[in-house]
């Protein structure tokens, strides 16, 4: 197979169908940008899980004067009940699971509440004795929080034992839905790109039907005839993939690292290393999609 002739045929096809090639580039660019954004979002969710799950605490809420429940019949937790809970945390049974813990009094809880709800009218109706005294526990392995919950739930003076990870799971569920939505949109756009590539190749083959007929009469192989058309589709798709990769890199550099990084200090955000991992994925997806679509289209055309 003469490489120069094949490449010249592919270049002629691209020049003859310039408008369709531009359409393929744009559709591929948009669809793969959605794919890249979805991959980045999954990376971000993974980083946030690792970051926040390690910081998630177990809250042991002691009874207050307004606490309901059978363990709070005596009203506010007594000093003896608080000491009993602390003794359990330091016992041989629970101590191996506990990394650090600290105790938050009514007054400390009230100060934190006022800071959190500063300017909110609800702060004017809450008093210190209405807020629970709480043991905040950091675990050696946050995934083993069930041990603490089972051991201290139902203890006299304890209103509730809550794992903060359950609140994080709700947030991550919403983020996962957004990520899956982006993947769904990207999938539809990729189908549209594949159909557009196939249509472009069929139009290119139809415009050169006399040349193809002569090539078949002189004994040219199907591989020789098909290769220029496949290269046309791959070239257009790769150009769209490169644009999508550039958009992903720009998104991470200017928006995630530049804008969000300056405002969300202390958060684990995706970086340029993650973006550079996504770019080759987009190039491979674009090339495979184009090669498959173009090969299918020209094979069907030659069989007609």
N, C-alpha and C positions, 0 to 999 in steps of 0.2 A: 504494500500500500504506500503510495507516494504522499508523504506528510505535507509537502508544500502545496500540492493540488488540493488535498483535503481542507487545509487551513484557508486557502483562497476561496474555495466553495463556501465554507462557513462564513467568511467575511462578506462575500457577495450576498448571502442570505440575510445577514444582519443589516446590510445596507438597504436591501430591497424592502425589508419589513421593519423599518426604523420605528414607526409609530407603535407597532405591536410589541417590539422589543422594549420600548420605553414603558409600555403598560405592564409587561412582565416584571421589569425592574422595580416599578413602583409597588405593585401588588406583593412581590416577594419581600421588598423592604418593609412594608407595613406589617405583613404577617409574621416575619421573623423578628421584628421588633417586639411584637406581642409575646412571641416565644421567649425571647431573651429577658423581657421584663418578668415573665412568669418564673423563669429559672432563678433570676435574681431575687424575686420575692420569696421563693422557697429557701434560698440561701439565707436571706435575712431572717426568716422565721426560725430557721435552725440556729442561727447565731443568737437570736433573742432568747430562745428556749434555754440554750446553754448558759447564757449570761444571767437571766432572771431566775431560772430554776435553782441555780447555785445560791442566789441571794434570798430565795423564798424562805419565810420563817413559818413556824407553827406558833399560833397564838393560843395561850391557855388563859381564857377569860374567867376571872374570878367573879363571884356573885357580887352584885350591888344591891342597894335598897329596893330597886324596882325590878330586879331579875325574877322571871317566872321559873317554874320547874321544881321538881322534887328535891334537887340538891341545894336549892337556895331558900329553903323554908325559914332559915334563920336570918335572912336579910343579908346585909353586907358581910363579905367573907371576914372571918376573925383572923387574928394574928396566928393562932394555932393552925387553922386550916391552910393559911399561906405557907407556914413553915412545913406543914406536912407535904404539900405539893413540891416545895423546894427539896425536901429530903428524898422524895421519889426521883426527882431529876438527877440527884447525886448518888442514887442507889446503884449497886452493881448491876441491876437489871437494865436501867435506862442510861446510865452514864456512858457506856460504850457507843451509844447512838448519838449522844449530844456533843456538839462541838463547843458552842458557847451559849449562854443565855443571860438575860437581864430582866429585872422586875421594874414595871412601870406603875407608879402610884396614881391615885386619883388626880392629884395636882399636876403631875407630869403629863398624864393623858389629856387633861383640860388645856394645858399650854399647847400641846401639839394640835389639839382640836381647833383652838383659836387661830393658830398659824395656818392650818389647812383651809379653814372656812373664813378667813379674814374678809370682811366686807359683806358677808352673807348674813341676812337677818336671823337665820337659825341659830347663830352663835349667841344671840342675846337671850335665848330661851333655854340654854343648856347650862347646868351647873356641874361642878366637879364631881359631886357625889353620885351623879347619874351615869358617869362613865366608869367602865370596868377597870379595876386594877388587873394588869396582865403580865404574864410571863411570856417574853418573846424568845423563842428557842431556835438557834441555828443547828441543823443536824449535820453529822458527818456525811451522810448520804441522804439528800432530800427525798429520794424515792422511797425511803423507809419511814415516812411520816406516820403511816398507819399504826406502827408500834406505839408511838406516843399517844395517838388519838385513842386507841383501844385501852391503853393503860390508865389514862387520866379521865376519860369520859365517865361520868357517873360518880366521881369522887366528891365527897361533901365539900361545898364551898366553890366548886368549879361549875360555872354556868355552861361553858362551851369550849371545845377544843377544835380549832379551825386551821386547816392547812391552806396557806395563801396560794399554793399552786392551783387550786381549783378555780380561783379567780383568773389566774393567768391562762388556764386552759380555755376559758370562754373567749378571751381576747384572741388567742391563737386560732381558735375555731373560725372566728370572723375573718382573720387574715387568710386562713386556708381557703375559705369560700371565695375571697377576692382573687386569690392565686388560681384556683380552679376555673373561675370565670374567665380570667385572662387566657388560660390554656384552651378553654372551649372556643373563645373568639379566635385565637391563633389557629386552632384546628380548622375552623371554617374558612379562614383566610388562606390557609395552606391548600385546602381543597380547591378554592377559587384560583390560586396561583397555578396548581397542577392542570386544571382545565384550560386556563389561559395559555399556558406553555404548549399544551397539546394542540390547541386551536391554532396558535402561531406557527407551529411546525407543519401542520396540515396545509395552512395557507401558503407557507413557503414552498412546500413540495408541489402544491398545485400550480404555483406561478412558474415552476421549473419542470412542468410535466413533460415537455418535449425533450429537454435535456435528459431527464430520467429515462424516458423511453429509448433514446439513442444509446445511453449507457447500458441498459439492459440488453439491447440488441447486440452490442459488441461484446457481451459476456462479463460485464462488471459484476462483482459479487454484491450481495445484499449488504454485507458489512461495509464495503467501500461506499455504497450509496447512502447508507444510514448514518455513518460517522459524522459528516458535516452538519447534518440536522441536529444530532445529539449535542455536538459542540456548540451550536447556536443557542440551544436551550440552557446548557450548562453555563455558558458565558453570561447570558442575561441574568440567570439566577444568582451566579456568584457576585455579579455587580450589585444586585439587590442585597445579597448577604453581607457584603462589605459595608454598604450603607447602613444596614441594620446594626452591624458590629460597631461602627462608628457612633451611631446613635446611643447604643448601650454604654459605651465608654464615656461619651459626653454626659449622659444622664448620671452616671456614678460620680464623675469628676466634678461637675458643676452643681448638680442638685443634691445628691446624697452626701458627698464629702464636703462640698462647698457650703450649700445652704443649710441642709439639715445638720451637718456636723457642727456648725457654729452655734446652732440653737439647741441641739439635743446632746449636750456634753454629758459624758458618762454612759452613753448608750453604745452598744456594740452594733456598728453599721457595716454593711458590705463595703469593700474597698476596691481599688484598681486591680488587685490580684484576682478578685472574684470576677470582675468584668472581663479580664483577659482570659479567664477560663471559659467564659460563655461564648466569646467570639469564635473560637474554632468549632464549637458545637453548631453555631449558626451557619458557618461555611459548609460544614459536612451535610447538615440537613438540607441546605439550599442546593448543593451539588447533587445529592442523591435524589431529591425530589425532581430536579430538572432532568437528570439522566433517565429516570424511570418514565416520566411523562413523555419526554421526547422520543424515547425508544418505542414506547407503546403506540404513539401517534404515527410515526413513520412506518412502523411494522404493519399497522392496520391499513395505512394508505397503500403500501406496496402490494398488499394482498388483494386489494379491490380490482 
